[in-house]
Amino acid sequence: MMELFLLITVFISSFSLISSTKTIEPPFIPGKLLITAWNAPSHLCDISFKIKVDVSIFDYVGFPSGHLKNQDIMLFYESQLGIYPHIDSEGNAIHGGVPQLGDLRTHLKKAEEDIQKLIPSDSSRLCIIDWEAWRPLWRRNWGSLSIYKQMSEKFVQENLTNIYPTWKIKTIAEKQFENAAKNFMLRTLQLGQRLKPKCLWGFYLFPNCYNYEYKKENFLYTGRCPKIEPSRNDLLQWMWHESDALYPSIYVELMLKDSPKTVPYVRYRLDESIRVASPPLTEKTKYIFPYVMPVYTETDTFLTESDLIAMVGEPVSLGIDGCIFWTSSQVTVKKDSCLAMRDYMDNVLQPYLTNLTTAAQLCSTILCSGKGRCVRKEHTAPIYLHLPRSFNITPSYEVGEPPKVTGCLLEADARQMRDDFFCKCWEPDCENFSEEQHCIT
């Protein structure tokens, strides 16, 4: 009994020590608790229709392009970084088709040239590799991606001198594919880190938890990842360990418009990102910047207020480092949609992001001595890090001028903030409730 008591005491002491030490990395931009980034081709509205969308509120801006250099966000599509082996839409094998038939040495040489060309300077930025033609885990190449399995198995059959059963051929093909896929992704990531160490390098869409059951009829949707997916993500520990940041996607379809399924869909995708970005799967906590669309996928319909809160307010309440906004060029090909984007930016997105960034900073000051990030205590509660009603946000409508925030934090609101949120610290023992009045003028 005494041994059990001592064991419990040691456990509690160890837990107390862990909880009081640093749990997260400090903000990538010093003093910016919530980093917002714009990675959409809104510049095309200006080029085509002289409609300028004001994106000055964002900390980082990068327009997806194959030729614009030194952008705050560098998004590398498959044709812009090395010679990425894949199979095109017509079934043609490009650069070998499958990774085990790709030329890794030539790829890395070309990738180095591409990186140096597009990022000649060494300043801090977000660097995202967008490779979606195949997935590095064999079992996740289903549907249209099963062609990678077929081509891999065919390659094994053609190069075996003895006759093997089908299961053996599949096993060999799987091992060859996954080893080569890992090498292509890992070596490319390491190359970028060596050439541009101030970038936060990572892969778009990773991790994914495939919680798409909301599409099923008569299915009780919880938003949770299918049970098999976290264990599969554990097999990608090499990626989480090596990446500087994770860039998952939380895009939503039009069928989820104002749906109660939207928040759990977003929440559990981010939960999986938080899990793989943290020890023991990584040595230290990694940054997480989910990709968000201000419109519903494959449409030019902008998010409703409730869905915007789900897409951006939910991540902030979970303690995510920031969000990256992206759209396809579909939103920029018509004058009406460009006008709608400008209106949405001025009247909806800018004021809401101002609300979130100000509230995040205020909460950190009140609860965390400015040395930690506020995270919602009750994980599934509909509680968001929004400014109290004692604050006003006034749009400026002047290009380059962000909305203006004025107001004071009331004692009751400060106590409510303390009841709803706790601190994740990047410096030990940051949690310290401040009773001073805080005003913004």
C-alpha positions in Angstrom: 0.0 0.0 0.0 2.8 2.4 0.9 4.5 1.5 -2.4 1.3 2.4 -4.3 1.1 5.7 -2.4 4.7 6.6 -3.3 4.1 5.7 -6.9 1.1 7.9 -7.0 3.0 10.7 -5.3 5.9 10.5 -7.8 3.3 10.5 -10.7 1.6 13.6 -9.4 4.9 15.3 -8.8 6.0 14.5 -12.3 2.7 15.6 -13.8 3.0 18.9 -11.9 6.5 19.4 -13.2 5.4 18.7 -16.8 2.3 21.0 -16.6 4.4 23.9 -15.3 7.1 23.7 -18.0 7.0 24.9 -21.6 4.4 23.1 -23.7 4.5 25.0 -27.0 6.9 27.0 -29.1 6.7 30.8 -29.0 4.9 32.5 -31.9 6.7 32.3 -35.2 6.3 36.0 -35.5 7.3 37.5 -32.1 4.4 39.1 -30.4 1.8 37.7 -32.9 -0.3 35.1 -31.2 -2.5 34.4 -34.2 -0.8 34.5 -37.6 -3.2 35.1 -40.5 -2.1 34.4 -44.0 -3.6 35.0 -47.5 -2.6 32.5 -50.2 -5.3 33.1 -52.8 -5.0 34.6 -56.3 -7.0 37.7 -55.5 -4.4 39.7 -57.5 -6.1 38.4 -60.7 -9.2 40.5 -59.8 -7.0 43.6 -60.1 -5.3 42.4 -63.3 -8.6 41.4 -65.0 -11.2 43.9 -63.6 -9.2 46.6 -61.7 -10.9 45.4 -58.5 -8.3 45.5 -55.7 -8.9 43.2 -52.8 -7.3 44.7 -49.7 -5.2 41.9 -48.0 -3.0 44.2 -45.9 -4.6 42.9 -42.7 -2.8 39.5 -43.1 0.6 38.9 -41.6 1.7 36.9 -44.6 0.6 37.3 -48.2 1.5 35.1 -51.2 -0.3 34.7 -54.5 -0.1 31.1 -55.9 2.1 31.4 -59.0 4.9 29.7 -60.7 7.0 32.8 -61.2 6.4 35.3 -58.3 9.5 35.3 -56.1 10.2 35.9 -52.4 6.6 35.8 -51.4 5.7 35.5 -47.7 4.0 32.2 -48.5 5.6 29.9 -51.1 3.3 27.2 -52.2 5.1 24.7 -54.4 2.8 22.7 -56.7 4.0 19.4 -58.2 5.2 21.1 -61.4 7.2 23.8 -59.5 9.5 21.7 -57.4 11.9 19.2 -58.9 10.7 16.3 -61.1 7.9 14.8 -59.1 6.9 11.3 -60.2 3.2 10.9 -60.8 0.6 9.7 -63.3 -1.4 12.4 -65.1 -5.1 12.5 -65.7 -4.7 10.5 -69.0 -2.8 7.7 -67.4 0.6 8.7 -68.6 3.6 8.1 -66.3 5.4 11.4 -65.7 9.0 11.3 -64.4 8.6 7.6 -63.7 5.0 7.6 -62.6 5.5 5.9 -59.2 8.1 7.1 -56.7 10.2 3.9 -56.9 10.8 4.6 -60.6 11.6 8.3 -60.1 15.0 9.7 -60.3 15.6 11.1 -56.8 19.1 12.5 -57.5 17.9 14.5 -60.5 14.8 15.6 -58.7 16.8 17.0 -55.8 19.1 18.8 -58.1 16.2 20.4 -60.0 14.4 21.1 -56.7 17.4 23.0 -55.4 17.4 25.2 -58.6 13.7 25.8 -58.2 14.0 26.8 -54.5 16.9 29.2 -55.1 15.1 30.7 -58.1 11.8 31.3 -56.3 13.3 32.2 -52.9 16.5 34.1 -53.5 16.4 35.8 -50.0 16.6 34.2 -46.6 13.9 35.9 -44.7 11.2 34.0 -42.6 8.2 32.7 -44.4 5.9 29.7 -44.8 7.0 27.1 -47.3 4.4 24.5 -48.3 4.9 21.6 -50.7 1.6 20.6 -52.3 1.9 17.1 -53.7 -1.4 15.3 -54.0 -1.0 12.9 -56.9 -0.3 10.0 -54.5 -0.2 9.3 -50.8 2.9 8.0 -49.0 1.0 5.2 -47.3 0.1 2.4 -49.7 -3.3 1.7 -48.1 -4.5 5.2 -48.6 -4.1 5.1 -52.4 -7.7 4.1 -53.0 -10.2 5.0 -55.7 -8.5 6.8 -58.6 -5.2 6.5 -56.8 -5.2 2.7 -57.0 -3.4 3.1 -60.3 -0.2 3.6 -58.3 -0.7 0.2 -56.7 -1.4 -1.4 -60.0 1.7 0.1 -61.6 3.8 -0.8 -58.6 2.7 -4.4 -58.7 3.3 -4.6 -62.5 6.8 -3.4 -62.0 7.5 -6.1 -59.4 6.0 -8.8 -61.7 8.1 -7.7 -64.6 11.4 -7.8 -62.6 11.0 -11.0 -60.7 12.9 -14.0 -62.0 10.8 -16.5 -60.0 7.1 -17.0 -59.8 5.5 -15.6 -56.6 2.0 -15.7 -55.3 -0.1 -12.6 -55.7 0.1 -11.7 -52.0 3.9 -11.8 -52.1 4.0 -9.5 -55.1 1.7 -7.0 -53.4 3.9 -7.1 -50.2 7.0 -6.3 -52.2 5.3 -3.6 -54.2 4.0 -2.0 -51.1 7.4 -1.9 -49.4 9.1 -0.5 -52.5 6.4 2.2 -53.0 6.4 3.3 -49.4 10.2 3.4 -49.0 10.5 5.5 -52.2 7.6 7.8 -51.3 9.2 8.4 -47.9 12.6 9.2 -49.5 11.1 11.6 -52.1 9.2 13.5 -49.4 11.8 13.4 -46.7 14.8 14.3 -48.8 12.8 17.2 -50.5 11.8 18.5 -47.1 15.4 18.3 -45.8 16.7 20.0 -48.9 14.3 23.0 -48.4 15.3 23.2 -44.7 19.0 23.2 -45.6 18.7 25.8 -48.3 16.1 28.1 -46.5 16.3 27.4 -42.8 14.1 30.4 -41.9 11.1 28.9 -43.7 8.6 26.7 -41.9 8.6 23.7 -44.3 5.8 21.2 -44.4 3.4 19.4 -46.7 -0.1 20.6 -47.5 -3.0 18.3 -46.5 -1.0 16.5 -43.8 -2.2 15.2 -41.5 -5.6 14.0 -42.8 -8.0 12.0 -40.8 -10.6 11.2 -43.5 -13.6 12.1 -41.4 -15.9 12.5 -44.4 -18.8 10.3 -43.1 -21.0 13.4 -43.2 -21.7 12.5 -46.8 -23.4 9.3 -45.7 -27.2 9.2 -45.4 -28.7 8.0 -42.1 -25.3 8.1 -40.4 -24.8 9.5 -36.9 -21.9 11.8 -37.6 -19.7 12.8 -34.7 -16.8 14.3 -36.7 -14.3 11.8 -35.2 -11.6 10.3 -37.4 -12.3 6.7 -38.3 -10.5 4.5 -35.8 -7.9 3.2 -38.2 -6.7 6.6 -39.3 -4.7 7.8 -36.2 -2.8 4.5 -36.2 -2.0 5.1 -39.9 -0.9 8.6 -39.2 1.5 7.2 -36.6 3.3 5.4 -39.4 4.1 8.9 -40.8 6.0 9.9 -37.7 9.1 10.6 -39.9 7.0 13.4 -41.5 5.8 14.9 -38.3 9.3 14.7 -36.8 11.0 16.4 -39.7 8.4 19.0 -40.7 8.7 22.5 -39.3 4.9 23.1 -39.4 1.8 21.1 -40.4 -0.6 22.4 -43.0 -3.8 20.4 -42.8 -7.0 21.3 -44.8 -10.3 22.2 -43.2 -12.2 23.2 -46.4 -15.9 22.6 -46.2 -18.4 21.7 -49.0 -21.6 23.5 -49.7 -23.6 20.6 -48.3 -22.2 21.6 -44.9 -23.5 25.1 -45.1 -24.9 26.1 -41.7 -24.8 22.4 -40.7 -24.3 21.3 -37.1 -21.7 18.8 -38.6 -19.3 21.6 -39.6 -17.8 22.3 -36.2 -17.1 18.6 -35.3 -15.7 18.1 -38.8 -13.2 20.9 -38.3 -12.5 20.2 -34.6 -11.5 16.6 -35.0 -9.3 17.2 -38.0 -7.5 19.8 -35.9 -7.4 17.5 -32.9 -5.5 14.9 -35.0 -3.1 17.7 -36.2 -2.5 18.7 -32.6 -1.9 15.0 -31.6 0.7 14.3 -34.3 2.4 17.7 -33.8 3.2 17.0 -30.2 5.5 14.6 -28.3 6.0 11.7 -28.3 5.5 11.7 -32.1 7.8 14.8 -32.3 10.7 16.0 -30.2 9.0 19.4 -29.7 5.5 20.8 -30.5 5.2 21.8 -34.1 3.4 24.8 -35.6 0.0 24.2 -37.1 -1.5 26.4 -39.9 -4.7 24.9 -41.3 -5.7 25.9 -44.8 -9.1 27.5 -44.9 -11.3 28.6 -47.8 -13.5 31.7 -47.4 -15.9 30.0 -49.9 -17.4 26.6 -50.0 -15.3 24.2 -52.1 -15.9 24.3 -55.9 -18.2 27.4 -55.5 -17.9 31.1 -55.3 -20.3 31.2 -52.4 -18.7 32.8 -49.4 -19.0 31.3 -45.9 -21.9 32.3 -43.7 -21.1 33.9 -40.3 -21.6 30.6 -38.4 -19.4 28.7 -40.8 -16.7 31.3 -40.7 -16.7 31.0 -36.9 -16.5 27.2 -37.3 -13.6 27.5 -39.8 -11.5 30.1 -38.0 -13.0 30.7 -34.5 -12.8 27.0 -33.7 -9.1 26.7 -34.5 -8.2 29.7 -32.4 -10.2 28.4 -29.4 -8.2 25.1 -29.7 -4.9 27.1 -29.6 -3.9 26.7 -33.2 -1.0 29.0 -34.3 -2.9 30.6 -37.3 -4.8 30.1 -40.5 -4.0 30.3 -44.2 -6.8 31.4 -46.6 -6.8 29.9 -50.1 -9.2 29.9 -53.0 -9.0 28.6 -56.5 -9.0 30.9 -59.4 -12.7 30.2 -59.9 -13.4 33.1 -57.5 -11.4 35.5 -59.7 -12.7 34.8 -63.2 -15.9 36.8 -63.0 -16.3 40.5 -62.1 -19.2 39.7 -59.8 -17.3 37.2 -57.8 -14.3 39.6 -57.5 -16.7 42.3 -56.2 -18.2 39.8 -53.8 -14.7 38.9 -52.6 -13.8 42.6 -52.0 -17.0 43.1 -50.1 -16.6 40.0 -48.0 -13.0 41.0 -47.2 -14.0 44.5 -46.1 -17.2 43.8 -44.2 -16.8 40.3 -42.9 -13.3 38.8 -42.9 -11.3 41.8 -41.9 -13.5 42.7 -38.9 -13.7 39.1 -37.7 -10.0 38.5 -38.0 -9.4 41.7 -36.1 -11.8 40.5 -33.4 -9.9 37.1 -33.1 -6.4 38.5 -33.1 -7.2 41.2 -30.6 -9.0 38.8 -28.3 -6.2 36.2 -28.5 -3.7 38.9 -27.5 -5.9 40.2 -24.7 -6.5 36.8 -23.3 -2.8 36.0 -23.3 -2.1 39.2 -21.4 -4.9 38.6 -18.9 -4.3 34.9 -18.2 -0.8 34.0 -19.4 1.4 37.0 -18.7 1.8 37.5 -22.4 3.8 34.3 -22.5 1.2 31.7 -23.5 -1.7 31.0 -25.7 -5.3 30.7 -24.4 -7.1 27.4 -25.1 -10.7 26.5 -24.4 -11.1 24.4 -21.2 -14.2 22.5 -22.3 -13.1 21.0 -25.5 -16.5 20.7 -27.2 -18.2 23.7 -25.8 -19.5 26.4 -28.2 -17.2 29.0 -26.6 -14.9 31.2 -28.8 -12.1 33.6 -28.2 -14.1 36.7 -29.2 -14.0 40.2 -27.8 -16.7 41.0 -25.2 -19.5 43.4 -26.1 -17.7 46.3 -24.3 -15.4 46.5 -27.4 -16.3 48.1 -30.8 -14.8 47.2 -34.1 -15.1 49.9 -36.8 -14.1 49.0 -40.4 -11.9 51.6 -42.0 -12.7 51.1 -45.7 -9.3 52.6 -46.5 -6.8 50.3 -48.3 -4.0 49.4 -45.9 -5.9 50.6 -42.8 -7.2 47.7 -40.6 -10.5 48.0 -38.7 -10.2 50.0 -35.5 -10.8 48.4 -32.0 -11.8 50.5 -29.0 -13.1 49.5 -25.6 -12.2 48.2 -22.1 -12.3 44.8 -20.6 -14.8 44.7 -17.7 -14.0 42.7 -14.6 -16.9 40.3 -15.2 -15.6 39.6 -18.7 -12.1 39.0 -17.5 -13.4 36.5 -14.9 -15.4 34.8 -17.6 -12.3 34.5 -19.8 -10.5 32.9 -16.8 -13.4 30.4 -16.4 -13.5 29.5 -20.1 -9.8 29.3 -21.0 -6.5 28.0 -19.7 -2.9 28.7 -20.8 -0.5 26.8 -23.0 2.8 28.4 -22.1 6.0 28.8 -24.1 7.7 30.0 -20.9 7.4 28.1 -17.6 4.7 29.2 -15.1 3.1 31.8 -17.4 -0.4 31.3 -16.0 -1.1 34.4 -13.9 -4.5 36.1 -13.8 -4.1 39.9 -14.2 -6.7 42.1 -12.4 -5.5 45.3 -14.1 -8.0 47.1 -16.3 -7.1 46.7 -20.0 -8.3 49.2 -22.5 -7.8 49.8 -26.2 -8.2 53.3 -27.5 
